[in-house]
């Protein structure tokens, strides 16, 4: 088995702080693997709303996650304070691939790293659509 390269804080463009919650821990005393995907989703969508103007409730365009993965390097648990590093690996006409990493507050090496792909679609018919200009500008800032 080949060792994976370390994911470092300096590799990411934006950081979203997140507080772990009591119910994030599983019976083994650490944050359950599925919860990391929620952290990724929260970090990306907070950024898209705040920086890209994404209107999740009434906008004409929404982002659907069509692919995702995560690798785990070290456990986190409640009450850890974490930060999700976000960067854009690929930006297409209607899609974007994010690379993300979970860091304990103040640490330089990631506890987990993942990726997911958003395809932007028209809310009315769920068909792919070009990424709106303001949203694209916010995504380009993460590339």
N, C-alpha and C positions, 0 to 999 in steps of 0.2 A: 504494500500500500504506500503510495507516494504522499508525502506530507504536503498539505495545501499551503500556499503562500499566506503569510499573515496579512490581515486586513488592518490597516492603521488609520487612525483618526485623520491624518494628513491627506488621505486618499479621497476624502469626501468634501463636498461643496456646501452643504447645508446640514444643520443639526436641529432636530426636534426633541426637546425634553419631554419625557414621559415618566410618570410615577407608577411604579408597579402597584398592584392592588392585592389585598389579602386573598381574594379568590383566584388570583392568577396562579398561585402555588398548587401543585398537584400532591398526591399522597406521598411522593418521594421528597417533598420539601423544596422543590424548585419550580420555576415557571414552566408550565407545560408547553411542549413544542408548538402546538397549534396557536398559542397566544402570540407567538412571535409574528405570525402573519397579520394579526390584528395591529400590532405595533407598527409594522411596515405600512399597512393601509392607512392608519391614523397619521403617520408622519407625512406620507405623500399627499393625502387629501387635504390635510391642514395647509401644506405649502401651496397646493393648487388653488384652494379657496382664498388664502390670504395674498398670495403673490400673483396668481394667474387669473383671478376673478371668476373661478369656476362657481357657478350657481347650482348646487346639488339639488335644490328643491324645485326650481322652475326654469332652469336654463335649457336651451335648445340642444345642448351637447352634454353628454355624460361619458365617463370613462368606465369601460368594463375590463376587469382583470381576466386575461385569457391564458396566462401561464404564470407559474410561480415555483420557487424552490428556496430552500434554506439549508445551510450547513451550520452545525453547532460546534463551538470550540470550548466554551466554559459555561457553567451554570450561572443563572441569575435567580434571585428569589426576592419575595417581598421581605423587607421594605426598600429594596434597591431603587436608587434613582438612576434612570438610564437616559441615554440620548441616542436617537436613531440618525445615523449618517445617511445622506441621500446624495446620489449623483445620477446623471443620465449617461447611459452607455451607448444607446442608439436612439436617434430621433428620426422618424419617418414622416410620411404625409399625414397619416391618421393614427399612428401608433408610436409608443415610446417604451423603451426598456430601461427600467431603473435598476441600479445596484444599490443595495442598502446594507447597513451594518448596525448592530446593537453594541453600544459601549456603556459600561458602567461610568457614571459621572466621574470625570477626571482621569479616566484610564485611556491609554493610547492604543491598546490592542483590542480588537473586537471580540466579543463573546459569541457572536453569531454573524453570519453574512448571508444575504439572499439576493434574489432578483425577482422582479415581476414585470409583466408586460401589460400595459393599458392599450386598448383600442378605443378610440373616441368615436362615438356613434351619435346619430340624431336620436333624440329622445322619442320622437314621433313614430319612428319605424325600426329603430335598432340597427340601422345600416351605417357602415363606416362613413366618416366625414372628415374632411381636412381639419386639422387642429386649428382652432381660432387664433388669430394673431396675438392677442394678449397672453393667452395660455402658452403659445409657442415661445414667446419671448421669455416667459418665466422658466420654461423647460430648457431653453438654450443657455440660460444663466447657470444651469446645473451640469452642463456638458463639459 
